[in-house]
Amino acid sequence: MEQSAFDQRVITEFREQRGTGKVADAMDAAVLLLLTHIGARSGEPRTTPLGFLRLGERLCVIASANGAARHPAWFHNLVANPAVEVELGAERFRATAVVPSGRERDELFAEAARIRPFLTEHQSRTQRLIPVVELRREGEH
């Protein structure tokens, strides 16, 4: 199945089930969120299903792209326009995408890799530093 068609199936099932149960026959909706962001070049809204982590009080997504050589397209969009909408379970809210750097990024990535060990493997596959993105709910600091 083409990735965009697969993503659309996940999005549709996630919304139908209000972020619960299995989507795309095997994925647990409870570990996914839908991130709506604006295309950097097109200016059009895009929705991407992503796994998320709670790192302390922070809601984060990791731009690993399975260790690909390039950042995922959604990450480039967030850098260009950090205003996003998040669907988490049955909840929908506006947020700002913040990309920590330096020691803060390293500490968050280490914690993420402790929770999801495959992230260490993803980092080992690529020369790029895999970004951590915090999704700060509008009104929170």
Backbone as CSV, one residue per row, in Angstrom:
resi,resn,N_x,N_y,N_z,CA_x,CA_y,CA_z,C_x,C_y,C_z
1,MET,0.851,-1.184,0.000,0.000,0.000,0.000,0.894,1.243,0.000
2,GLU,0.597,2.160,-0.867,1.336,3.434,-0.934,1.235,4.155,0.407
3,GLN,2.329,4.822,0.806,2.354,5.455,2.120,1.213,6.444,2.325
4,SER,0.950,7.301,1.367,-0.119,8.278,1.569,-1.483,7.603,1.703
5,ALA,-1.712,6.526,0.987,-2.968,5.783,1.118,-3.037,5.106,2.488
6,PHE,-1.914,4.567,2.940,-1.862,3.956,4.262,-2.130,5.002,5.339
7,ASP,-1.465,6.144,5.232,-1.683,7.225,6.197,-3.144,7.640,6.221
8,GLN,-3.762,7.751,5.057,-5.167,8.157,4.998,-6.055,7.134,5.692
9,ARG,-5.738,5.862,5.530,-6.504,4.809,6.214,-6.359,4.965,7.732
10,VAL,-5.140,5.189,8.198,-4.905,5.368,9.638,-5.678,6.584,10.145
11,ILE,-5.611,7.683,9.414,-6.308,8.917,9.811,-7.810,8.677,9.911
12,THR,-8.377,8.063,8.891,-9.820,7.807,8.859,-10.243,6.923,10.017
13,GLU,-9.526,5.812,10.228,-9.889,4.887,11.300,-9.660,5.509,12.676
14,PHE,-8.592,6.284,12.822,-8.315,6.964,14.090,-9.484,7.883,14.439
15,ARG,-9.936,8.664,13.482,-11.043,9.601,13.730,-12.355,8.868,13.975
16,GLU,-12.619,7.827,13.202,-13.854,7.058,13.390,-13.919,6.450,14.779
17,GLN,-12.779,6.002,15.288,-12.710,5.314,16.576,-12.338,6.258,17.723
18,ARG,-12.234,7.561,17.402,-11.905,8.578,18.398,-10.616,8.242,19.146
19,GLY,-9.622,7.762,18.363,-8.300,7.521,18.915,-8.181,6.319,19.832
20,THR,-9.064,5.325,19.644,-8.999,4.116,20.466,-8.938,2.880,19.576
21,GLY,-8.566,1.755,20.157,-8.572,0.486,19.436,-7.430,0.355,18.443
22,LYS,-7.620,-0.564,17.523,-6.618,-0.826,16.493,-6.967,-0.046,15.224
23,VAL,-5.935,0.485,14.580,-6.111,1.124,13.280,-5.205,0.413,12.295
24,ALA,-5.609,0.392,11.040,-4.856,-0.287,9.972,-4.548,-1.723,10.371
25,ASP,-5.496,-2.373,11.012,-5.451,-3.780,11.392,-4.474,-4.145,12.506
26,ALA,-3.501,-3.300,12.810,-2.511,-3.727,13.792,-2.011,-2.638,14.731
27,MET,-2.107,-1.385,14.337,-1.522,-0.305,15.135,-2.460,0.110,16.266
28,ASP,-1.903,0.320,17.440,-2.673,0.749,18.600,-2.861,2.264,18.540
29,ALA,-4.095,2.697,18.390,-4.383,4.137,18.284,-3.968,4.899,19.534
30,ALA,-3.847,4.222,20.668,-3.496,4.891,21.915,-2.071,5.443,21.913
31,VAL,-1.217,4.983,21.015,0.166,5.483,20.954,0.369,6.415,19.759
32,LEU,-0.738,6.770,19.104,-0.677,7.649,17.937,-1.362,8.976,18.216
33,LEU,-0.942,9.976,17.464,-1.664,11.232,17.396,-1.714,11.641,15.926
34,LEU,-2.635,12.514,15.619,-2.697,13.095,14.274,-2.198,14.525,14.388
35,LEU,-1.247,14.862,13.535,-0.645,16.185,13.539,-1.012,16.882,12.235
36,THR,-1.748,17.971,12.341,-2.084,18.757,11.152,-1.164,19.968,11.131
37,HIS,-0.450,20.100,10.020,0.573,21.135,9.848,0.399,21.744,8.464
38,ILE,1.076,22.840,8.210,0.963,23.543,6.929,2.186,23.223,6.078
39,GLY,1.945,22.835,4.825,3.043,22.536,3.904,3.935,23.751,3.710
40,ALA,5.235,23.554,3.829,6.192,24.662,3.722,6.139,25.331,2.353
41,ARG,5.988,24.552,1.310,5.936,25.126,-0.046,4.516,25.358,-0.521
42,SER,3.639,24.402,-0.238,2.279,24.487,-0.775,1.377,25.429,0.013
43,GLY,1.643,25.574,1.308,0.746,26.356,2.155,-0.542,25.619,2.482
44,GLU,-0.636,24.366,2.053,-1.836,23.554,2.265,-1.726,22.761,3.565
45,PRO,-2.849,22.542,4.257,-2.801,21.717,5.466,-2.517,20.255,5.122
46,ARG,-1.730,19.618,5.961,-1.379,18.204,5.819,-1.601,17.544,7.178
47,THR,-2.135,16.349,7.183,-2.302,15.607,8.432,-1.453,14.356,8.365
48,THR,-0.665,14.149,9.422,0.254,13.026,9.488,0.028,12.256,10.784
49,PRO,-0.194,10.934,10.687,-0.266,10.132,11.909,1.154,9.865,12.419
50,LEU,1.360,10.077,13.701,2.690,9.900,14.293,2.578,9.217,15.651
51,GLY,3.585,8.414,15.965,3.706,7.904,17.320,4.148,9.057,18.202
52,PHE,3.733,9.052,19.452,4.126,10.130,20.360,4.651,9.547,21.653
53,LEU,5.323,10.395,22.401,5.833,10.036,23.721,5.518,11.162,24.692
54,ARG,5.299,10.808,25.916,5.236,11.804,26.981,6.582,11.719,27.696
55,LEU,7.351,12.784,27.562,8.657,12.866,28.202,8.511,13.856,29.348
56,GLY,8.324,13.334,30.539,7.953,14.178,31.664,6.581,14.744,31.375
57,GLU,6.460,16.041,31.433,5.194,16.720,31.142,5.068,17.091,29.662
58,ARG,6.080,16.757,28.885,6.117,17.184,27.478,5.511,16.127,26.549
59,LEU,4.722,16.608,25.598,4.184,15.770,24.532,5.148,15.901,23.355
60,CYS,5.762,14.786,22.940,6.814,14.863,21.919,6.611,13.853,20.803
61,VAL,7.096,14.216,19.637,7.215,13.312,18.502,8.686,13.339,18.069
62,ILE,9.120,12.244,17.477,10.518,12.106,17.099,10.595,12.006,15.575
63,ALA,11.404,12.858,14.953,11.507,12.896,13.479,12.560,11.900,12.989
64,SER,12.361,10.628,13.320,13.377,9.619,12.989,13.316,9.154,11.544
65,ALA,12.124,9.109,10.961,11.951,8.588,9.598,12.662,7.241,9.441
66,ASN,12.586,6.425,10.495,13.230,5.098,10.501,14.716,5.158,10.212
67,GLY,15.352,6.277,10.509,16.792,6.402,10.290,17.169,6.792,8.872
68,ALA,16.224,7.353,8.133,16.513,7.800,6.757,17.540,8.931,6.771
69,ALA,18.167,9.154,5.642,19.203,10.182,5.526,18.642,11.600,5.652
70,ARG,17.362,11.770,5.354,16.744,13.104,5.385,15.633,13.160,6.420
71,HIS,15.415,14.350,6.944,14.296,14.556,7.864,12.983,14.283,7.128
72,PRO,11.958,13.829,7.833,10.652,13.636,7.191,10.064,14.982,6.760
73,ALA,9.233,14.949,5.737,8.631,16.173,5.202,7.864,16.930,6.283
74,TRP,7.165,16.221,7.153,6.389,16.906,8.191,7.292,17.739,9.089
75,PHE,8.520,17.299,9.330,9.440,18.066,10.168,9.794,19.396,9.496
76,HIS,10.081,19.356,8.192,10.384,20.594,7.457,9.205,21.564,7.540
77,ASN,7.991,21.025,7.468,6.800,21.865,7.565,6.692,22.533,8.931
78,LEU,7.015,21.795,9.989,6.939,22.357,11.340,7.969,23.452,11.559
79,VAL,9.151,23.268,10.981,10.186,24.303,11.105,9.726,25.582,10.397
80,ALA,9.108,25.418,9.222,8.637,26.570,8.451,7.430,27.243,9.096
81,ASN,6.542,26.446,9.702,5.332,26.980,10.321,5.003,26.131,11.549
82,PRO,5.435,26.563,12.729,5.268,25.743,13.928,3.856,25.694,14.518
83,ALA,2.916,26.445,13.978,1.539,26.386,14.469,0.886,25.116,13.926
84,VAL,0.405,24.247,14.826,-0.152,22.954,14.425,-1.451,22.679,15.166
85,GLU,-2.132,21.637,14.717,-3.289,21.121,15.439,-3.002,19.658,15.747
86,VAL,-3.315,19.259,16.977,-3.043,17.902,17.436,-4.369,17.212,17.748
87,GLU,-4.504,15.968,17.274,-5.626,15.118,17.668,-5.028,13.978,18.471
88,LEU,-5.394,13.924,19.743,-4.861,12.944,20.670,-6.048,12.258,21.325
89,GLY,-6.274,10.998,20.976,-7.500,10.343,21.416,-8.681,11.086,20.827
90,ALA,-9.653,11.410,21.648,-10.826,12.156,21.186,-10.633,13.660,21.307
91,GLU,-9.483,14.078,21.801,-9.209,15.498,22.027,-8.525,16.132,20.817
92,ARG,-8.878,17.375,20.550,-8.253,18.149,19.467,-7.871,19.507,20.031
93,PHE,-6.610,19.932,19.784,-6.169,21.218,20.311,-5.069,21.811,19.440
94,ARG,-4.932,23.134,19.549,-3.869,23.850,18.852,-2.606,23.787,19.696
95,ALA,-1.463,23.760,18.987,-0.182,23.685,19.684,0.887,24.386,18.853
96,THR,2.033,24.563,19.465,3.208,25.095,18.786,4.287,24.019,18.822
97,ALA,4.876,23.749,17.670,5.965,22.779,17.573,7.272,23.482,17.924
98,VAL,7.962,22.955,18.926,9.223,23.520,19.390,10.295,22.446,19.231
99,VAL,11.414,22.814,18.607,12.500,21.865,18.366,13.660,22.194,19.304
100,PRO,13.780,21.449,20.415,14.890,21.690,21.333,16.222,21.349,20.673
101,SER,17.279,21.983,21.142,18.604,21.711,20.588,19.594,21.475,21.721
102,GLY,20.811,21.117,21.349,21.884,20.949,22.313,21.573,19.920,23.381
103,ARG,21.965,20.256,24.581,21.817,19.336,25.707,20.361,18.955,25.957
104,GLU,19.461,19.937,25.810,18.038,19.658,26.021,17.552,18.583,25.054
105,ARG,17.908,18.718,23.772,17.534,17.716,22.772,18.134,16.362,23.133
106,ASP,19.413,16.357,23.487,20.103,15.100,23.796,19.447,14.375,24.965
107,GLU,19.073,15.111,25.999,18.424,14.506,27.159,17.046,13.956,26.799
108,LEU,16.286,14.714,26.006,14.966,14.239,25.576,15.092,13.007,24.686
109,PHE,16.065,13.015,23.758,16.230,11.863,22.878,16.644,10.631,23.686
110,ALA,17.533,10.798,24.644,17.966,9.675,25.486,16.773,9.072,26.229
111,GLU,15.897,9.924,26.765,14.707,9.444,27.457,13.759,8.740,26.476
112,ALA,13.595,9.314,25.291,12.752,8.686,24.269,13.298,7.313,23.886
113,ALA,14.604,7.209,23.722,15.232,5.940,23.339,15.147,4.913,24.477
114,ARG,15.120,5.377,25.706,14.936,4.456,26.832,13.538,3.836,26.766
115,ILE,12.548,4.648,26.402,11.166,4.179,26.304,10.953,3.362,25.027
116,ARG,11.525,3.819,23.942,11.396,3.157,22.629,12.801,2.856,22.092
117,PRO,13.391,1.735,22.492,14.785,1.424,22.142,15.091,1.428,20.641
118,PHE,14.099,1.203,19.801,14.359,1.218,18.352,14.866,2.570,17.872
119,LEU,14.633,3.635,18.625,15.120,4.961,18.224,16.650,5.010,18.193
120,THR,17.309,4.251,19.067,18.771,4.176,19.050,19.236,3.575,17.727
121,GLU,18.555,2.544,17.275,18.884,1.930,15.978,18.648,2.921,14.841
122,HIS,17.549,3.648,14.892,17.273,4.649,13.855,18.412,5.668,13.789
123,GLN,18.867,6.153,14.980,19.947,7.136,14.989,21.230,6.546,14.409
124,SER,21.474,5.267,14.648,22.710,4.642,14.155,22.719,4.479,12.633
125,ARG,21.555,4.525,12.006,21.452,4.364,10.550,21.736,5.641,9.768
126,THR,21.806,6.782,10.450,21.886,8.044,9.731,22.977,8.963,10.291
127,GLN,23.461,9.840,9.429,24.443,10.835,9.847,23.774,12.041,10.500
128,ARG,22.497,12.261,10.201,21.808,13.432,10.752,21.437,13.197,12.209
129,LEU,21.352,14.265,12.953,20.886,14.200,14.326,19.360,14.180,14.287
130,ILE,18.775,13.134,14.797,17.322,12.991,14.743,16.675,13.986,15.710
131,PRO,15.809,14.846,15.189,15.166,15.856,16.038,14.064,15.293,16.931
132,VAL,13.937,15.920,18.076,12.810,15.729,18.979,11.959,16.985,18.813
133,VAL,10.656,16.814,18.723,9.756,17.955,18.584,8.764,17.925,19.737
134,GLU,8.752,18.994,20.503,7.769,19.128,21.567,6.548,19.846,21.003
135,LEU,5.375,19.321,21.311,4.119,19.937,20.886,3.512,20.621,22.104
136,ARG,3.701,21.941,22.182,3.227,22.709,23.331,1.810,23.197,23.084
137,ARG,0.920,22.709,23.913,-0.484,23.111,23.804,-0.593,24.618,23.927
138,GLU,-1.435,25.209,23.078,-1.649,26.654,23.111,-2.028,27.072,24.531
139,GLY,-1.365,28.105,25.025,-1.648,28.601,26.363,-0.731,28.024,27.426
140,GLU,0.047,26.972,27.092,1.013,26.411,28.042,2.382,26.933,27.699
141,HIS,3.279,26.993,28.644,4.616,27.500,28.389,5.576,26.414,28.441
